[in-house]
Amino acid sequence: MGQPPGRFDLTMQQLRLAILSNAGGSGKTTLTTHLTYLLAKARYSVVTIDLDPQGSINLFCGLERPTSERTISKVLCDDKFNGRWPLVKLWEDQVKNAYAIQGDLGLVKSINELVLHDRGAYLLSDRLSDYPLEQDVVIFDCPATLGPLTTIAITSATHIIIPIQVEPKSTCGASRLFEWLYERFTTLRLKPQPKILGIVPLQYDLNTAIHRNLLKQLPPMLEPLGIPCFNPIRYSKEFKNASAMGLPLHLYKGKHPACQDFNEVLKTLKAELVEEQQQLWAAG
């Protein structure tokens, strides 16, 4: 089977969003899963590419473990790749335009391939250029390491979002992440550089004093870099319950107040899609 038809309009530039962090448990896959669903619900066609060897998307989206031939590692390592992206549908009873390309432990082997390959840092970008996906939005769910797999995400991305836990260790680690990002932008000569849309605080508990204090400190810290801080996404055990069912919170418990916490990020992404289209119209 080839890739299913998307609603990719050739007058619209594809938005490619890397969701990355240098800490495990920061909420990358939670954010990825919910943005995939919400964009699809907003009638955009979306594909999420799981670049995490742990294959977290499989759990969060209720997918069966893929065969080695149906993963992103196969796409990266196959020198004879012919554009048959291994897309699987997500929540097809609820939305018609959400897809995933699954990850697995084969990505560990892919790291060695990327290091040795002449264009390793650009291999995913090359695949997407040679065999474009038709969807409006491509989301990269990155591993919790700043290495080759995260590098191929940022060389492919047009935009970046950084989720962090509202904890001292995570906020301190964010400065190291920004150093790494800007070093990579320079070394890889990315022009244009991916646009950093902002930091998304996750697992925020209003009743925890250190969470409130850190949340107040984040915007002044980010302001000199020109990086926004989105409204936080609150902590709730219902996120774990939802992921155990392979569902976003909106499908598991749609009236939960945390469902509204994603609206600001969603609004920003929709605005970026409109802006990209307007720029293409102006250029044309």
Buried (B, 14 or more C-beta within 10 A) or exposed (E): EEBBEBEBEEEBBBBBBBBBBBBEBBBBBBBBBBBBBBBBBBEBBBBBBBBBBBBBBBBBBBBEEBEEEBBBBBBBBEEEBEEEBBBBBBBEEBBEBBBBBBBBEBBEBBBEBBEEBEEBBBBBBBBBEEBBBBBBBBBBBBBBBBBBBBBBBBBBBBBBBBBBBBBEEBBEBBEEBBEBBEEBBEEBEBEEBBBBBBBBBBBBBEEBEEBBEBBEEBEEBBEEEEBBBBBBBBBBEBBEEBBEEBBBBBBBBEEBEBBEBBEBBBEBBBEBBEEBBEEBEEEE
